[in-house]
Amino acid sequence: MARGNIGRVRATRSAGMLPVVLALTSAALLTGAAVYTVDRAGCVDPGQYIRHDNHIELVGGCVDGSELPAAPQGTSHEADAKTGATPSNFRP
């Protein structure tokens, strides 16, 4: 009977290593895919965000502004037109 327990302990240890090996392998593959994607993007000027009075603007970069969808009218950061209440969690 003692011999059967030893085999079971070994099987448990090897089965416990399988998820770790799979997780590390998938992390390495995803990292490689991310590096490959960034390398192939071909963007010389990544651009930078500049903060103005009430908004943040992306200056430079590989995205043309005409390719972006229009901004929605009215945002959650504006005061409510009916009650005049401003959002309490707004942090500029």
Secondary structure as GFF3:
##gff-version 3
##sequence-region A 1 92
A	DSSP	alpha_helix	2	40	.	.	.	ID=ss1
A	DSSP	beta_strand	48	51	.	.	.	ID=ss2
A	DSSP	beta_strand	56	59	.	.	.	ID=ss3
A	DSSP	three_ten_helix	65	67	.	.	.	ID=ss4
###
